[in-house]
Amino acid sequence: MSGFRRYDWQAASGVLHGIRIGQYRPCPHDEPPALCGAEIVLTREDFRRDTRTRMCTACLDRWNAELSAS
Ligand SMILES: [Zn+2]
């Protein structure tokens, strides 16, 4: 499970994208690199708790592929 926390899920434009973490803490106006390659810019809205936010399917696919490869 050591590689499991390399990514975290961050809301951006209404979907949850997988982003690389580490020491990194996302903030509004950041442009974190999404797993799916989408160019995302975080806004204050993205940091509200919203349990109905969908996960980005492209990010999920790549995340699952990395998990099964490790
Ligand atoms: Zn994505």
N, CA, C, O and the ligand as a Tripos MOL2 file, in Angstrom:
@<TRIPOS>MOLECULE
protein
  281   279    71     0     0
PROTEIN
NO_CHARGES

@<TRIPOS>ATOM
      1 N           0.8240   -1.2130    0.0000 N.3       1 MET1
      2 CA          0.0000    0.0000    0.0000 C.3       1 MET1
      3 C           0.8560    1.2600    0.0000 C.2       1 MET1
      4 O           0.3270    2.3610    0.1490 O.2       1 MET1
      5 N           2.1840    1.1160   -0.1660 N.am      2 SER2
      6 CA          3.0400    2.2800    0.0090 C.3       2 SER2
      7 C           2.7920    3.3280   -1.0720 C.2       2 SER2
      8 O           2.9330    4.5250   -0.8250 O.2       2 SER2
      9 N           2.4190    2.8710   -2.2780 N.am      3 GLY3
     10 CA          2.2000    3.8230   -3.3440 C.3       3 GLY3
     11 C           0.8060    4.3940   -3.3590 C.2       3 GLY3
     12 O           0.4910    5.2430   -4.1930 O.2       3 GLY3
     13 N          -0.0210    3.9490   -2.4650 N.am      4 PHE4
     14 CA         -1.4370    4.2590   -2.5420 C.3       4 PHE4
     15 C          -1.7270    5.7440   -2.3610 C.2       4 PHE4
     16 O          -2.6960    6.2580   -2.9190 O.2       4 PHE4
     17 N          -0.9010    6.4330   -1.5910 N.am      5 ARG5
     18 CA         -1.1920    7.8280   -1.2710 C.3       5 ARG5
     19 C          -0.4250    8.7900   -2.1670 C.2       5 ARG5
     20 O          -0.2700    9.9630   -1.8290 O.2       5 ARG5
     21 N           0.0490    8.3080   -3.2940 N.am      6 ARG6
     22 CA          0.7120    9.2370   -4.2070 C.3       6 ARG6
     23 C          -0.2840   10.2080   -4.8270 C.2       6 ARG6
     24 O           0.0880   11.2890   -5.2860 O.2       6 ARG6
     25 N          -1.5450    9.8130   -4.8360 N.am      7 TYR7
     26 CA         -2.5560   10.6530   -5.4500 C.3       7 TYR7
     27 C          -3.6590   10.9640   -4.4510 C.2       7 TYR7
     28 O          -3.9350   10.1880   -3.5360 O.2       7 TYR7
     29 N          -4.2700   12.1010   -4.6490 N.am      8 ASP8
     30 CA         -5.4420   12.4360   -3.8590 C.3       8 ASP8
     31 C          -6.5020   12.9400   -4.8320 C.2       8 ASP8
     32 O          -6.2160   13.2220   -5.9960 O.2       8 ASP8
     33 N          -7.7010   13.0450   -4.3450 N.am      9 TRP9
     34 CA         -8.7940   13.4620   -5.2040 C.3       9 TRP9
     35 C          -9.1860   14.8790   -4.8640 C.2       9 TRP9
     36 O          -9.4800   15.1970   -3.7120 O.2       9 TRP9
     37 N          -9.1870   15.7220   -5.8690 N.am     10 GLN10
     38 CA         -9.4650   17.1420   -5.6810 C.3      10 GLN10
     39 C         -10.5700   17.5680   -6.6320 C.2      10 GLN10
     40 O         -10.4970   17.3210   -7.8360 O.2      10 GLN10
     41 N         -11.6010   18.2160   -6.0780 N.am     11 ALA11
     42 CA        -12.6790   18.7270   -6.9170 C.3      11 ALA11
     43 C         -12.1820   19.8880   -7.7610 C.2      11 ALA11
     44 O         -11.4520   20.7570   -7.2850 O.2      11 ALA11
     45 N         -12.5930   19.8840   -9.0300 N.am     12 ALA12
     46 CA        -12.2970   20.9920   -9.9340 C.3      12 ALA12
     47 C         -13.3720   21.0030  -11.0050 C.2      12 ALA12
     48 O         -13.5690   20.0080  -11.7030 O.2      12 ALA12
     49 N         -14.0630   22.1140  -11.1360 N.am     13 SER13
     50 CA        -15.1140   22.2570  -12.1430 C.3      13 SER13
     51 C         -16.1610   21.1550  -12.0420 C.2      13 SER13
     52 O         -16.6590   20.6810  -13.0630 O.2      13 SER13
     53 N         -16.4980   20.7460  -10.8320 N.am     14 GLY14
     54 CA        -17.6070   19.8200  -10.6270 C.3      14 GLY14
     55 C         -17.2660   18.3510  -10.6770 C.2      14 GLY14
     56 O         -18.1450   17.5160  -10.4610 O.2      14 GLY14
     57 N         -16.0150   18.0010  -10.9540 N.am     15 VAL15
     58 CA        -15.6020   16.5930  -10.8950 C.3      15 VAL15
     59 C         -14.3680   16.4600  -10.0090 C.2      15 VAL15
     60 O         -13.6170   17.4140   -9.8090 O.2      15 VAL15
     61 N         -14.1810   15.2490   -9.4850 N.am     16 LEU16
     62 CA        -12.9960   14.9720   -8.6900 C.3      16 LEU16
     63 C         -11.9080   14.4310   -9.6030 C.2      16 LEU16
     64 O         -12.0800   13.3870  -10.2320 O.2      16 LEU16
     65 N         -10.7960   15.1360   -9.6750 N.am     17 HIS17
     66 CA         -9.6470   14.6760  -10.4520 C.3      17 HIS17
     67 C          -8.6060   14.1080   -9.5000 C.2      17 HIS17
     68 O          -8.4560   14.5720   -8.3700 O.2      17 HIS17
     69 N          -7.8920   13.0950   -9.9750 N.am     18 GLY18
     70 CA         -6.7400   12.5900   -9.2370 C.3      18 GLY18
     71 C          -5.5570   13.5070   -9.4750 C.2      18 GLY18
     72 O          -5.2350   13.8120  -10.6240 O.2      18 GLY18
     73 N          -4.9050   13.9520   -8.4130 N.am     19 ILE19
     74 CA         -3.7150   14.7950   -8.5600 C.3      19 ILE19
     75 C          -2.5950   14.2240   -7.7150 C.2      19 ILE19
     76 O          -2.8310   13.5880   -6.6880 O.2      19 ILE19
     77 N          -1.3790   14.4600   -8.1600 N.am     20 ARG20
     78 CA         -0.2280   14.0180   -7.3800 C.3      20 ARG20
     79 C          -0.1350   14.8530   -6.1060 C.2      20 ARG20
     80 O          -0.3050   16.0720   -6.1230 O.2      20 ARG20
     81 N           0.1370   14.1680   -5.0170 N.am     21 ILE21
     82 CA          0.3360   14.9110   -3.7750 C.3      21 ILE21
     83 C           1.7650   14.6770   -3.3090 C.2      21 ILE21
     84 O           2.6890   14.7390   -4.1200 O.2      21 ILE21
     85 N           1.9640   14.4180   -2.0560 N.am     22 GLY22
     86 CA          3.3150   14.3940   -1.5170 C.3      22 GLY22
     87 C           3.2970   15.3950   -0.3890 C.2      22 GLY22
     88 O           2.5220   15.2660    0.5580 O.2      22 GLY22
     89 N           4.1400   16.3800   -0.4910 N.am     23 GLN23
     90 CA          4.0940   17.4560    0.4950 C.3      23 GLN23
     91 C           3.0820   18.5160    0.0760 C.2      23 GLN23
     92 O           2.7830   19.4440    0.8270 O.2      23 GLN23
     93 N           2.5690   18.3600   -1.1250 N.am     24 TYR24
     94 CA          1.7410   19.3960   -1.7370 C.3      24 TYR24
     95 C           0.3610   19.4970   -1.0950 C.2      24 TYR24
     96 O          -0.3040   18.4860   -0.8740 O.2      24 TYR24
     97 N          -0.0590   20.7160   -0.7990 N.am     25 ARG25
     98 CA         -1.4170   20.9770   -0.3160 C.3      25 ARG25
     99 C          -2.0890   21.9120   -1.3090 C.2      25 ARG25
    100 O          -1.6420   23.0450   -1.4840 O.2      25 ARG25
    101 N          -3.1670   21.4550   -1.9710 N.am     26 PRO26
    102 CA         -3.8140   22.3020   -2.9680 C.3      26 PRO26
    103 C          -4.4480   23.5470   -2.3530 C.2      26 PRO26
    104 O          -4.9890   23.4970   -1.2480 O.2      26 PRO26
    105 N          -4.3750   24.6480   -3.0690 N.am     27 CYS27
    106 CA         -4.9670   25.9110   -2.6560 C.3      27 CYS27
    107 C          -5.7170   26.5140   -3.8450 C.2      27 CYS27
    108 O          -5.4310   26.1750   -4.9930 O.2      27 CYS27
    109 N          -6.6850   27.4150   -3.5730 N.am     28 PRO28
    110 CA         -7.3280   28.1260   -4.6830 C.3      28 PRO28
    111 C          -6.2900   28.8180   -5.5620 C.2      28 PRO28
    112 O          -5.2780   29.3170   -5.0690 O.2      28 PRO28
    113 N          -6.5520   28.8420   -6.8720 N.am     29 HIS29
    114 CA         -5.7080   29.4410   -7.9130 C.3      29 HIS29
    115 C          -4.5500   28.5480   -8.3220 C.2      29 HIS29
    116 O          -3.8050   28.8860   -9.2420 O.2      29 HIS29
    117 N          -4.3870   27.4020   -7.6450 N.am     30 ASP30
    118 CA         -3.3690   26.4530   -8.0860 C.3      30 ASP30
    119 C          -3.7980   25.7810   -9.3860 C.2      30 ASP30
    120 O          -4.9830   25.7240   -9.7130 O.2      30 ASP30
    121 N          -2.8190   25.2770  -10.1120 N.am     31 GLU31
    122 CA         -3.0860   24.5080  -11.3350 C.3      31 GLU31
    123 C          -2.3870   23.1580  -11.2110 C.2      31 GLU31
    124 O          -1.3620   22.9270  -11.8530 O.2      31 GLU31
    125 N          -2.9360   22.2690  -10.3890 N.am     32 PRO32
    126 CA         -2.2540   20.9880  -10.1510 C.3      32 PRO32
    127 C          -2.3530   20.0830  -11.3750 C.2      32 PRO32
    128 O          -3.3380   20.1480  -12.1110 O.2      32 PRO32
    129 N          -1.3450   19.2400  -11.6020 N.am     33 PRO33
    130 CA         -1.3770   18.3040  -12.7250 C.3      33 PRO33
    131 C          -2.3350   17.1540  -12.4490 C.2      33 PRO33
    132 O          -2.1100   16.3610  -11.5360 O.2      33 PRO33
    133 N          -3.4020   17.0610  -13.2350 N.am     34 ALA34
    134 CA         -4.3760   15.9890  -13.0550 C.3      34 ALA34
    135 C          -3.8780   14.7120  -13.7210 C.2      34 ALA34
    136 O          -3.1640   14.7540  -14.7230 O.2      34 ALA34
    137 N          -4.2700   13.5730  -13.1460 N.am     35 LEU35
    138 CA         -3.8960   12.2780  -13.7130 C.3      35 LEU35
    139 C          -4.3080   12.1510  -15.1730 C.2      35 LEU35
    140 O          -3.5680   11.5890  -15.9800 O.2      35 LEU35
    141 N          -5.4870   12.6690  -15.5200 N.am     36 CYS36
    142 CA         -6.0300   12.5040  -16.8640 C.3      36 CYS36
    143 C          -5.4250   13.4920  -17.8440 C.2      36 CYS36
    144 O          -5.6860   13.4050  -19.0440 O.2      36 CYS36
    145 N          -4.6190   14.4340  -17.3550 N.am     37 GLY37
    146 CA         -3.9990   15.4050  -18.2380 C.3      37 GLY37
    147 C          -4.8220   16.6670  -18.4310 C.2      37 GLY37
    148 O          -4.3950   17.5810  -19.1360 O.2      37 GLY37
    149 N          -6.0110   16.7320  -17.8080 N.am     38 ALA38
    150 CA         -6.8350   17.9310  -17.9410 C.3      38 ALA38
    151 C          -6.1290   19.1150  -17.2860 C.2      38 ALA38
    152 O          -5.4720   18.9730  -16.2550 O.2      38 ALA38
    153 N          -6.2780   20.2770  -17.9020 N.am     39 GLU39
    154 CA         -5.7290   21.4870  -17.3070 C.3      39 GLU39
    155 C          -6.7790   22.0690  -16.3850 C.2      39 GLU39
    156 O          -7.8100   22.5660  -16.8390 O.2      39 GLU39
    157 N          -6.5210   22.0080  -15.1050 N.am     40 ILE40
    158 CA         -7.5030   22.4680  -14.1210 C.3      40 ILE40
    159 C          -6.9260   23.6170  -13.3200 C.2      40 ILE40
    160 O          -5.7370   23.6560  -13.0050 O.2      40 ILE40
    161 N          -7.8040   24.5450  -13.0020 N.am     41 VAL41
    162 CA         -7.4430   25.6600  -12.1370 C.3      41 VAL41
    163 C          -8.4110   25.6250  -10.9710 C.2      41 VAL41
    164 O          -9.6270   25.6570  -11.1610 O.2      41 VAL41
    165 N          -7.8720   25.5590   -9.7640 N.am     42 LEU42
    166 CA         -8.7270   25.4420   -8.5920 C.3      42 LEU42
    167 C          -9.3110   26.7950   -8.2190 C.2      42 LEU42
    168 O          -8.6470   27.8280   -8.3100 O.2      42 LEU42
    169 N         -10.5790   26.7630   -7.7930 N.am     43 THR43
    170 CA        -11.2330   27.9700   -7.3070 C.3      43 THR43
    171 C         -11.7160   27.7070   -5.8790 C.2      43 THR43
    172 O         -11.7000   26.5720   -5.4030 O.2      43 THR43
    173 N         -12.1340   28.7550   -5.2220 N.am     44 ARG44
    174 CA        -12.6380   28.5850   -3.8570 C.3      44 ARG44
    175 C         -13.8230   27.6320   -3.8160 C.2      44 ARG44
    176 O         -14.0080   26.8930   -2.8490 O.2      44 ARG44
    177 N         -14.6280   27.6570   -4.8820 N.am     45 GLU45
    178 CA        -15.8000   26.7750   -4.9350 C.3      45 GLU45
    179 C         -15.3950   25.3080   -4.8300 C.2      45 GLU45
    180 O         -16.1380   24.4930   -4.2840 O.2      45 GLU45
    181 N         -14.2230   24.9750   -5.3510 N.am     46 ASP46
    182 CA        -13.7860   23.5830   -5.3890 C.3      46 ASP46
    183 C         -13.4620   23.0360   -4.0100 C.2      46 ASP46
    184 O         -13.3200   21.8240   -3.8490 O.2      46 ASP46
    185 N         -13.3430   23.8930   -3.0230 N.am     47 PHE47
    186 CA        -12.9710   23.4360   -1.6860 C.3      47 PHE47
    187 C         -14.1680   23.2910   -0.7610 C.2      47 PHE47
    188 O         -14.0100   23.0120    0.4280 O.2      47 PHE47
    189 N         -15.3660   23.4810   -1.3070 N.am     48 ARG48
    190 CA        -16.5600   23.2080   -0.5160 C.3      48 ARG48
    191 C         -16.8190   21.7150   -0.4970 C.2      48 ARG48
    192 O         -16.5640   21.0280   -1.4850 O.2      48 ARG48
    193 N         -17.3230   21.2080    0.6140 N.am     49 ARG49
    194 CA        -17.6790   19.7990    0.7060 C.3      49 ARG49
    195 C         -18.9250   19.5520   -0.1170 C.2      49 ARG49
    196 O         -19.9520   20.1950    0.1030 O.2      49 ARG49
    197 N         -18.8490   18.6360   -1.0540 N.am     50 ASP50
    198 CA        -20.0040   18.2950   -1.8750 C.3      50 ASP50
    199 C         -19.9580   16.8020   -2.1580 C.2      50 ASP50
    200 O         -19.1950   16.3430   -3.0080 O.2      50 ASP50
    201 N         -20.7830   16.0490   -1.4380 N.am     51 THR51
    202 CA        -20.7230   14.5930   -1.5380 C.3      51 THR51
    203 C         -21.2430   14.0940   -2.8780 C.2      51 THR51
    204 O         -21.0810   12.9170   -3.2000 O.2      51 THR51
    205 N         -21.8670   14.9700   -3.6690 N.am     52 ARG52
    206 CA        -22.4440   14.5210   -4.9340 C.3      52 ARG52
    207 C         -21.4850   14.7080   -6.0980 C.2      52 ARG52
    208 O         -21.8370   14.4170   -7.2410 O.2      52 ARG52
    209 N         -20.2960   15.1820   -5.8280 N.am     53 THR53
    210 CA        -19.3250   15.3790   -6.8990 C.3      53 THR53
    211 C         -18.8900   14.0340   -7.4770 C.2      53 THR53
    212 O         -18.5540   13.1090   -6.7380 O.2      53 THR53
    213 N         -18.8990   13.9390   -8.8050 N.am     54 ARG54
    214 CA        -18.4840   12.7160   -9.4980 C.3      54 ARG54
    215 C         -16.9700   12.6500   -9.5930 C.2      54 ARG54
    216 O         -16.2810   13.6700   -9.5690 O.2      54 ARG54
    217 N         -16.4640   11.4210   -9.7030 N.am     55 MET55
    218 CA        -15.0460   11.2580   -9.9670 C.3      55 MET55
    219 C         -14.8120   11.2940  -11.4700 C.2      55 MET55
    220 O         -15.6240   10.7860  -12.2440 O.2      55 MET55
    221 N         -13.7140   11.8870  -11.8740 N.am     56 CYS56
    222 CA        -13.3250   11.9300  -13.2780 C.3      56 CYS56
    223 C         -13.0040   10.5060  -13.7410 C.2      56 CYS56
    224 O         -12.1210    9.8600  -13.1770 O.2      56 CYS56
    225 N         -13.7120   10.0150  -14.7580 N.am     57 THR57
    226 CA        -13.5240    8.6160  -15.1720 C.3      57 THR57
    227 C         -12.1430    8.3920  -15.7800 C.2      57 THR57
    228 O         -11.5640    7.3170  -15.6200 O.2      57 THR57
    229 N         -11.6110    9.3950  -16.4730 N.am     58 ALA58
    230 CA        -10.2770    9.2500  -17.0600 C.3      58 ALA58
    231 C          -9.2210    9.1290  -15.9590 C.2      58 ALA58
    232 O          -8.2870    8.3340  -16.0670 O.2      58 ALA58
    233 N          -9.3770    9.9200  -14.9090 N.am     59 CYS59
    234 CA         -8.4510    9.8210  -13.7720 C.3      59 CYS59
    235 C          -8.5850    8.4650  -13.0890 C.2      59 CYS59
    236 O          -7.5840    7.8460  -12.7280 O.2      59 CYS59
    237 N          -9.8300    8.0030  -12.9110 N.am     60 LEU60
    238 CA        -10.0620    6.7150  -12.2580 C.3      60 LEU60
    239 C          -9.3940    5.5860  -13.0410 C.2      60 LEU60
    240 O          -8.7690    4.7030  -12.4540 O.2      60 LEU60
    241 N          -9.5280    5.6190  -14.3680 N.am     61 ASP61
    242 CA         -8.9290    4.5790  -15.2010 C.3      61 ASP61
    243 C          -7.4190    4.5290  -15.0010 C.2      61 ASP61
    244 O          -6.8430    3.4560  -14.8210 O.2      61 ASP61
    245 N          -6.7820    5.6980  -15.0340 N.am     62 ARG62
    246 CA         -5.3310    5.7270  -14.9060 C.3      62 ARG62
    247 C          -4.9020    5.3280  -13.5020 C.2      62 ARG62
    248 O          -3.8790    4.6680  -13.3160 O.2      62 ARG62
    249 N          -5.7000    5.7380  -12.5100 N.am     63 TRP63
    250 CA         -5.3920    5.4010  -11.1190 C.3      63 TRP63
    251 C          -5.4640    3.8930  -10.9080 C.2      63 TRP63
    252 O          -4.5750    3.2980  -10.3000 O.2      63 TRP63
    253 N          -6.5470    3.2730  -11.4240 N.am     64 ASN64
    254 CA         -6.7050    1.8280  -11.3000 C.3      64 ASN64
    255 C          -5.5890    1.0920  -12.0250 C.2      64 ASN64
    256 O          -5.1040    0.0680  -11.5430 O.2      64 ASN64
    257 N          -5.1770    1.6080  -13.1840 N.am     65 ALA65
    258 CA         -4.1110    0.9780  -13.9490 C.3      65 ALA65
    259 C          -2.8030    1.0030  -13.1560 C.2      65 ALA65
    260 O          -2.0530    0.0270  -13.1630 O.2      65 ALA65
    261 N          -2.5340    2.1120  -12.4790 N.am     66 GLU66
    262 CA         -1.3000    2.2000  -11.6940 C.3      66 GLU66
    263 C          -1.3610    1.3000  -10.4820 C.2      66 GLU66
    264 O          -0.3540    0.7050  -10.0980 O.2      66 GLU66
    265 N          -2.5480    1.1900   -9.8650 N.am     67 LEU67
    266 CA         -2.6810    0.3230   -8.6950 C.3      67 LEU67
    267 C          -2.4530   -1.1270   -9.0810 C.2      67 LEU67
    268 O          -1.7650   -1.8550   -8.3660 O.2      67 LEU67
    269 N          -3.0190   -1.5560  -10.1990 N.am     68 SER68
    270 CA         -2.8970   -2.9600  -10.5970 C.3      68 SER68
    271 C          -1.4960   -3.2660  -11.1070 C.2      68 SER68
    272 O          -1.0720   -4.4210  -11.0880 O.2      68 SER68
    273 N          -0.7680   -2.2410  -11.5640 N.am     69 ALA69
    274 CA          0.5830   -2.4450  -12.0830 C.3      69 ALA69
    275 C           1.6050   -2.5380  -10.9610 C.2      69 ALA69
    276 O           2.6930   -3.0760  -11.1620 O.2      69 ALA69
    277 N           1.2730   -2.0180   -9.7750 N.am     70 SER70
    278 CA          2.2550   -1.9820   -8.6850 C.3      70 SER70
    279 C           2.2000   -3.2390   -7.8320 C.2      70 SER70
    280 O           2.9610   -3.3680   -6.8730 O.2      70 SER70
    281 ZN         -9.3890   13.8660  -14.4120 Zn       71 ZN71
@<TRIPOS>BOND
     1     1     2 1
     2     2     3 1
     3     3     4 2
     4     3     5 am
     5     5     6 1
     6     6     7 1
     7     7     8 2
     8     7     9 am
     9     9    10 1
    10    10    11 1
    11    11    12 2
    12    11    13 am
    13    13    14 1
    14    14    15 1
    15    15    16 2
    16    15    17 am
    17    17    18 1
    18    18    19 1
    19    19    20 2
    20    19    21 am
    21    21    22 1
    22    22    23 1
    23    23    24 2
    24    23    25 am
    25    25    26 1
    26    26    27 1
    27    27    28 2
    28    27    29 am
    29    29    30 1
    30    30    31 1
    31    31    32 2
    32    31    33 am
    33    33    34 1
    34    34    35 1
    35    35    36 2
    36    35    37 am
    37    37    38 1
    38    38    39 1
    39    39    40 2
    40    39    41 am
    41    41    42 1
    42    42    43 1
    43    43    44 2
    44    43    45 am
    45    45    46 1
    46    46    47 1
    47    47    48 2
    48    47    49 am
    49    49    50 1
    50    50    51 1
    51    51    52 2
    52    51    53 am
    53    53    54 1
    54    54    55 1
    55    55    56 2
    56    55    57 am
    57    57    58 1
    58    58    59 1
    59    59    60 2
    60    59    61 am
    61    61    62 1
    62    62    63 1
    63    63    64 2
    64    63    65 am
    65    65    66 1
    66    66    67 1
    67    67    68 2
    68    67    69 am
    69    69    70 1
    70    70    71 1
    71    71    72 2
    72    71    73 am
    73    73    74 1
    74    74    75 1
    75    75    76 2
    76    75    77 am
    77    77    78 1
    78    78    79 1
    79    79    80 2
    80    79    81 am
    81    81    82 1
    82    82    83 1
    83    83    84 2
    84    83    85 am
    85    85    86 1
    86    86    87 1
    87    87    88 2
    88    87    89 am
    89    89    90 1
    90    90    91 1
    91    91    92 2
    92    91    93 am
    93    93    94 1
    94    94    95 1
    95    95    96 2
    96    95    97 am
    97    97    98 1
    98    98    99 1
    99    99   100 2
   100    99   101 am
   101   101   102 1
   102   102   103 1
   103   103   104 2
   104   103   105 am
   105   105   106 1
   106   106   107 1
   107   107   108 2
   108   107   109 am
   109   109   110 1
   110   110   111 1
   111   111   112 2
   112   111   113 am
   113   113   114 1
   114   114   115 1
   115   115   116 2
   116   115   117 am
   117   117   118 1
   118   118   119 1
   119   119   120 2
   120   119   121 am
   121   121   122 1
   122   122   123 1
   123   123   124 2
   124   123   125 am
   125   125   126 1
   126   126   127 1
   127   127   128 2
   128   127   129 am
   129   129   130 1
   130   130   131 1
   131   131   132 2
   132   131   133 am
   133   133   134 1
   134   134   135 1
   135   135   136 2
   136   135   137 am
   137   137   138 1
   138   138   139 1
   139   139   140 2
   140   139   141 am
   141   141   142 1
   142   142   143 1
   143   143   144 2
   144   143   145 am
   145   145   146 1
   146   146   147 1
   147   147   148 2
   148   147   149 am
   149   149   150 1
   150   150   151 1
   151   151   152 2
   152   151   153 am
   153   153   154 1
   154   154   155 1
   155   155   156 2
   156   155   157 am
   157   157   158 1
   158   158   159 1
   159   159   160 2
   160   159   161 am
   161   161   162 1
   162   162   163 1
   163   163   164 2
   164   163   165 am
   165   165   166 1
   166   166   167 1
   167   167   168 2
   168   167   169 am
   169   169   170 1
   170   170   171 1
   171   171   172 2
   172   171   173 am
   173   173   174 1
   174   174   175 1
   175   175   176 2
   176   175   177 am
   177   177   178 1
   178   178   179 1
   179   179   180 2
   180   179   181 am
   181   181   182 1
   182   182   183 1
   183   183   184 2
   184   183   185 am
   185   185   186 1
   186   186   187 1
   187   187   188 2
   188   187   189 am
   189   189   190 1
   190   190   191 1
   191   191   192 2
   192   191   193 am
   193   193   194 1
   194   194   195 1
   195   195   196 2
   196   195   197 am
   197   197   198 1
   198   198   199 1
   199   199   200 2
   200   199   201 am
   201   201   202 1
   202   202   203 1
   203   203   204 2
   204   203   205 am
   205   205   206 1
   206   206   207 1
   207   207   208 2
   208   207   209 am
   209   209   210 1
   210   210   211 1
   211   211   212 2
   212   211   213 am
   213   213   214 1
   214   214   215 1
   215   215   216 2
   216   215   217 am
   217   217   218 1
   218   218   219 1
   219   219   220 2
   220   219   221 am
   221   221   222 1
   222   222   223 1
   223   223   224 2
   224   223   225 am
   225   225   226 1
   226   226   227 1
   227   227   228 2
   228   227   229 am
   229   229   230 1
   230   230   231 1
   231   231   232 2
   232   231   233 am
   233   233   234 1
   234   234   235 1
   235   235   236 2
   236   235   237 am
   237   237   238 1
   238   238   239 1
   239   239   240 2
   240   239   241 am
   241   241   242 1
   242   242   243 1
   243   243   244 2
   244   243   245 am
   245   245   246 1
   246   246   247 1
   247   247   248 2
   248   247   249 am
   249   249   250 1
   250   250   251 1
   251   251   252 2
   252   251   253 am
   253   253   254 1
   254   254   255 1
   255   255   256 2
   256   255   257 am
   257   257   258 1
   258   258   259 1
   259   259   260 2
   260   259   261 am
   261   261   262 1
   262   262   263 1
   263   263   264 2
   264   263   265 am
   265   265   266 1
   266   266   267 1
   267   267   268 2
   268   267   269 am
   269   269   270 1
   270   270   271 1
   271   271   272 2
   272   271   273 am
   273   273   274 1
   274   274   275 1
   275   275   276 2
   276   275   277 am
   277   277   278 1
   278   278   279 1
   279   279   280 2
@<TRIPOS>SUBSTRUCTURE
     1 MET1         2 RESIDUE 1 A MET
     2 SER2         6 RESIDUE 1 A SER
     3 GLY3        10 RESIDUE 1 A GLY
     4 PHE4        14 RESIDUE 1 A PHE
     5 ARG5        18 RESIDUE 1 A ARG
     6 ARG6        22 RESIDUE 1 A ARG
     7 TYR7        26 RESIDUE 1 A TYR
     8 ASP8        30 RESIDUE 1 A ASP
     9 TRP9        34 RESIDUE 1 A TRP
    10 GLN10       38 RESIDUE 1 A GLN
    11 ALA11       42 RESIDUE 1 A ALA
    12 ALA12       46 RESIDUE 1 A ALA
    13 SER13       50 RESIDUE 1 A SER
    14 GLY14       54 RESIDUE 1 A GLY
    15 VAL15       58 RESIDUE 1 A VAL
    16 LEU16       62 RESIDUE 1 A LEU
    17 HIS17       66 RESIDUE 1 A HIS
    18 GLY18       70 RESIDUE 1 A GLY
    19 ILE19       74 RESIDUE 1 A ILE
    20 ARG20       78 RESIDUE 1 A ARG
    21 ILE21       82 RESIDUE 1 A ILE
    22 GLY22       86 RESIDUE 1 A GLY
    23 GLN23       90 RESIDUE 1 A GLN
    24 TYR24       94 RESIDUE 1 A TYR
    25 ARG25       98 RESIDUE 1 A ARG
    26 PRO26      102 RESIDUE 1 A PRO
    27 CYS27      106 RESIDUE 1 A CYS
    28 PRO28      110 RESIDUE 1 A PRO
    29 HIS29      114 RESIDUE 1 A HIS
    30 ASP30      118 RESIDUE 1 A ASP
    31 GLU31      122 RESIDUE 1 A GLU
    32 PRO32      126 RESIDUE 1 A PRO
    33 PRO33      130 RESIDUE 1 A PRO
    34 ALA34      134 RESIDUE 1 A ALA
    35 LEU35      138 RESIDUE 1 A LEU
    36 CYS36      142 RESIDUE 1 A CYS
    37 GLY37      146 RESIDUE 1 A GLY
    38 ALA38      150 RESIDUE 1 A ALA
    39 GLU39      154 RESIDUE 1 A GLU
    40 ILE40      158 RESIDUE 1 A ILE
    41 VAL41      162 RESIDUE 1 A VAL
    42 LEU42      166 RESIDUE 1 A LEU
    43 THR43      170 RESIDUE 1 A THR
    44 ARG44      174 RESIDUE 1 A ARG
    45 GLU45      178 RESIDUE 1 A GLU
    46 ASP46      182 RESIDUE 1 A ASP
    47 PHE47      186 RESIDUE 1 A PHE
    48 ARG48      190 RESIDUE 1 A ARG
    49 ARG49      194 RESIDUE 1 A ARG
    50 ASP50      198 RESIDUE 1 A ASP
    51 THR51      202 RESIDUE 1 A THR
    52 ARG52      206 RESIDUE 1 A ARG
    53 THR53      210 RESIDUE 1 A THR
    54 ARG54      214 RESIDUE 1 A ARG
    55 MET55      218 RESIDUE 1 A MET
    56 CYS56      222 RESIDUE 1 A CYS
    57 THR57      226 RESIDUE 1 A THR
    58 ALA58      230 RESIDUE 1 A ALA
    59 CYS59      234 RESIDUE 1 A CYS
    60 LEU60      238 RESIDUE 1 A LEU
    61 ASP61      242 RESIDUE 1 A ASP
    62 ARG62      246 RESIDUE 1 A ARG
    63 TRP63      250 RESIDUE 1 A TRP
    64 ASN64      254 RESIDUE 1 A ASN
    65 ALA65      258 RESIDUE 1 A ALA
    66 GLU66      262 RESIDUE 1 A GLU
    67 LEU67      266 RESIDUE 1 A LEU
    68 SER68      270 RESIDUE 1 A SER
    69 ALA69      274 RESIDUE 1 A ALA
    70 SER70      278 RESIDUE 1 A SER
    71 ZN71       281 GROUP 0 **** ****
